[in-house]
Amino acid sequence: MAQAPVRVLVVGASVAGLALARALRLAGLRPVVVEKLAPSVVAGAGIFLPGNAIRALRDLGLDNPLRPLGAVIRRQRYFDSAGDPLCGVDLEQLWHGVGECRALPRADLHRVLLTGAGGEVRHNTEVCDLEMDDETTKVAFGDGSYAEYDLVVGADGRRSTVRRLAGLGGAAHPVGTIAYRSVITGGPQIDEWTALLGQRSGIVLMPMGYGRLYCYADEPLPTGSTPPADPLARVREIFGGYGGPVPAVLDAMEGVQVAVTDEVEVPSWSRGAVVLVGDAAHATSPTLSQGAAMAFEDALVLAEMLRTRPSVAEALVGYESRRRPRTQWVLDRTRDRDRTRDVAPGLRDPQLRDKGARIFQEHYRLLTDPA
């Protein structure tokens, strides 16, 4: 960009914000990164990174520090609730030439990204107001201070403050399910990504190395309902009748995180000198495990646009026009897969045994190509 250095504020120091800070520094910019939470607050549980997420981390120069962490996942296996096989997906074949798939503790990924961001993160720093014009944005912080930037990036997740203050969209929309997450040790030996599908509920088990398993489960949440007060008891109630490795997993499970599943779909990702990335712009349910991958790709494309386009305004247009079709694909495919929850197992399971592998691979077809 042939002009004075662009002053960039990145709001949010989780996956999207830290990846963007890294991408911007690689592009020659020096962003300011703020986070309203304390540095000790890091999302727990685990994360599954498919091949396109690993490719993006490679483009960010962060694949090497990731290699010792977690476990490479080579295959996905689907079973019915009794533990009888439905289908499988060869992930090495699916993502050949793109990247391996890996499951790891989310805190480990956060440390890699935080180190890679290459600059200080101002924690305990909340954005309270935005005064916007076409070329700059004045930001009011919670400590009473103000600063002006050429670009403010909302990388603050599906409940984005920046999205609300910039008038780019309201609250995330619940999709009618509730998610449970847990990391267990001392459970059964599981070497592959393993899903057991029941009647409108399912549980996924992923090895993360060193005897750790990342467990993700979900169930429908009726409109107006709230998460259970005792999520561990609820998980044991829902999945207590499942077969396969589930009984041993439930016996080893000690703590469970619970959250209502929601999505974000807004008509525009930018207004003036404010733009959204990651879940703040296009969150989906975690069915395809694409949240981190889409955030990493957003970071790379936005940084490229800021480096190559003659103005911030043109960079934001280029960023959204390139990224929106891909994120829309993910949203559409996620909704397609989520709709299978409403199909009775008596109809669903024969279909999955017959052509489940082809169906699941098709959901990623576009994503094997570069962002």
N, C-alpha and C positions, 0 to 999 in steps of 0.2 A: 504494500500500500504506500504510494508515493506521497506521504504527508508526515506531519509530526507524529511521534509515537501515540498510539491510541490508548487512552486511559480506560481500562476495563475493570469493572467490579464483578466478581463472581460471587453470587449469594448461594451458599450451601457448600459444605465440605464433606459430602458423602460421595458415592460413586460418580455421579455426573459432574459435580463441581471439581473434584480432584482430577478426574480425567481431562476436563477442559483446561484446568490450570496447566497441566502437563503439555497438552497440545498447543496452547497459546505460547508457552515458553519455547517450545520447539520451533514455533513460527516467528520468534524474535520479539514477542510481547512480554510484558511484566505485569500480570494481573494482580489485583488485590483480592484476596479470598477471605470472606467472612462467614462465620457459622454461629447461629444463635445458641447452640448447645455447648456445654463444657467439653473440654478435650477428653474427659474420662467417659463420655457417653458415646459408645460405639454399638451399632446394631449387632445383635447376637445371631445365633443359629448359623445356618450355612448358606451356600449359594452354588448353583450349577451354572457353569460357563460353557455354552456350546461353541462349536468351531468358529463361528464368525466373531464371537467375543474374544477368543484367543488371537485371531488374526488382527483385530483392532488393537489389542494390547501389544502385539508384535510391532505394529505400525507406530505405537507410542513408545517403543523401546523398553517395554516393561515385561516382556515374556520371560527373560532370563531369571529375574528375581522371583517369578511365579513358579518356576519349574520344581523347586523342592517342596512346594506346598500342596497339601491335599492329595487327591488321587486322580489319575487319568481314568476316564469312563469310556470303555470301548463298545459297550452294547447296552441297549435298553430292552428290558423284558417285561411283558404285560401278562398278568394273571387275573383270573376271576377271584371273587372274594374267598373261595374255598382253597385257592392256591393252585388251581389247574391252569396250564399254559393257554394263552390266547394268541400272542404273536411276539415278534422281536424285531428290533431295528439295529442293524450294524452301523454304528456311529463312525467307525473308521472309514467305511465305504461312503457313507453319506457326506462326510466332511473332508474327503480326500483332497489334498492340495490346499485346504483352507486352514485347518488347525485342529488339534486334538480337543476333546471335551474334558473338562476337569470339574470336580466337586471339591470344595474347600471351605473352611470356616470363613464367614463373612469378615470377621475381624482381621484375618490374615490378608485378605484382599485389600481391606482398608489401609493396612500398614504399607503395603506395596504402593498404593496410589498416593498416600500421604508423603512418602519419601520421594516418589517420582514427581510430585507437584513442584518441588524445587524452591519453595518459598514459604514464608511464615503464613499460617492460618490464624486469623484473629477470631478466637473463640469467644463465647459469651457476648457476641456482638449481633444485635438484632436490627433489621431494617424496619423502620416504623412508617416511613412515608416516602413518596416519590413525587418530585416536581419535574414534569416532563415537557420538553419541546422537541422539535424535529431532530436536533443535532446533539443535544446533551441532556443529561438527567441529573438533577440535584437530589441527593439521598440524605434522609434524616435517620440517624441511628439512635438506638435506645439510650445511649449515654448523653444525648443532647447535642452531639456533634453533627456536622454536615460536611458533605464533600460532593464535588461535581465530577461526572464521568462522561466519556464519549460513548460508552456502552455499559449497560447493566444487564447481566445475565442471570436469569432465574434458574438456578440449578438446585432448587430447594424442595424437590419432590412433589408427590401428588397432592399434597396439601399446601401448595406454594403460596407464600405471602406475596412474592413478586407478581405472580399471575393475577392475584386479587387487586393489588395496589395499582397495577398497570391497566386494569380493566380488560384483561385478555381472557377472562373466564372465571366462573365461580368455583364452587366446591366440586371435588371428584364425585362421580356417580356410583353408588353401590351397584354391584352386578348380581346380587342375590345369593352370594356364598360367603362363608367364613372360613378362614385358613388357620391352621395350627402348625407350629414349627417347633422342632426340638432337636437337640444334639444329644446322642446317648453314647456311652461307652460301656463295655462289658456285655453287649448284646450279642445276637447271633452273628456268625460269619457270613457276610454278604459281599460278594465281589463285583456285582454289576448293579447298574441302575434298575431298580425293581419296583414295579407298580402293581398294586392289587385294586381292582375296580369292583365296587359293589353297586347297590341301588342308589344312585345319585350321590354317592360318596366314594372317596378313594384315598389311598395312602401310598406315598412314594418313599422309598428307602435308597439312600445313596452312600456308598463308602467314601470316607474322606481321609483314609490312612490312619495308622496308629490306633486301630481298633475303634475309630469313631464312625458313627452313622448320622447322617443328616436325614431327618424325618419330616416330610411335608404331608399334611392331610387336609381335606376340606369336606364340607357338607353344606347343604342349602341353608340359607338364613332367611326366614320369612320376613316380609316387609314390616318394619316397626319393631322387630326383635333386637335384642342386645346380646353381645357375647356372653358366654356363661361365666359365672363367678369362679368356677373351678374348672379350668380348661383341661387339666390332666384327667380329672374324673370323667369329663365329657368324652375325651378321646378314647378312654378305656371303655366307656359305654357304647360308643358308635362302632368301634372296631373289635370289640371283645369276641365277636363271633367269627372273625376272619380266620383263615387258615394260613398255611405257609409259615413264614418267619414272624408273622405279626404277633402271636402270643408272647414269644420271647422278647420282641421289641417292646411291647407294652409293659412287660415285667421289669425291663431295664430302664424305662422312661421315668425321669424324676421331675423335670420342669418343662412347661409348655408355654410358648408365646402364642397369643391369639390376636387376630385382627380381622375386621370386616374387609372383604375384597372389593375394590372399586376400580374405576377407570377414568381417564381424562381424555376428552375430545373437544378441542376448541377450534373456532373458525380461523384464527390467525395466531401464529407464534410470536409475532413482534408488533410493537407499536412504538413509533419514534425511535429512540435510542435504547429500547428495552427488548430483550428476546428471551425465549424460554428454551431449555434443553432438557433431555431426559424425561423422567416421569412428570415433571412440571408441565410438559407440552403434550405428552402422549402415553400416559400410563395405561397398562392393560392388566388383566389378571395374569398370574404367573404361569399359566398353563404351558406356554412355549419356552419359558425360561429366557425371555428376550429383553428383560428390562435393562440389565447391565450392558448387554451387547448394543442395544439401540443408543444408550447413553454414550458409550465409547465412540460409536460411529458418528453421533451428533458432534462430539468434541472435535474429532478429526476434520469433519467437513466444515464446521464453523470456523475453525482455525485456518483452514485452507482458504476459505472465502475472504477472511479478514486480511490474509497475506497477499492475495492475488487481485482482489477487486479494488477499484480506485476510491471507494468511499464505504463507510460503515453501512449506509442505507442500501447500497448495491450488494454488499456482502450478505446482509440479512435476507434480501430477496433471493439471492443465489442459494443460500443455505436452506431455506424452507422449500424452495422449488425442487431441490435435489433430494431432500430427506423425506418430505411428506408422503410421496407414493410408497416408499419402503415401510414407513411406520404404519401407514394405512393397511398395507398388506398384512403386517403382523397383527394389527387389531382385528381385521376381518378373519384371519385364520384362527386367531385365539377364540373369537366368538363361535366360529364353526366347530372347533373342538369342544368348547364348553357346552354347546347344544347337545352333544352326545350324552350329557348327564341325564337328559330327560327321556332317553331311549331305554326301555326296559331291558335288563340283562338277557332275557330270553330272545330278544331280537338283536341286541347289540353284539353279544358274544359270538354268535356264528359269523357275523360280518367281519369281526376282528380276526377270527381264526382264518378266514378266507383271504382277506385283503388288508388287514390292519397295517402291515408293514408299509405297503404302498401308500395308504392313506396318510400315515404319520410322516413319511418321508416327503410327501407332496407339500406338507405344511411349511417345509423349509426350503423349497426349491429355489425361490428367488434369492434367498439369503446366502446361498453359496457363492453368488457373484459379489464382487466388491461393492462397497457402499457408494 
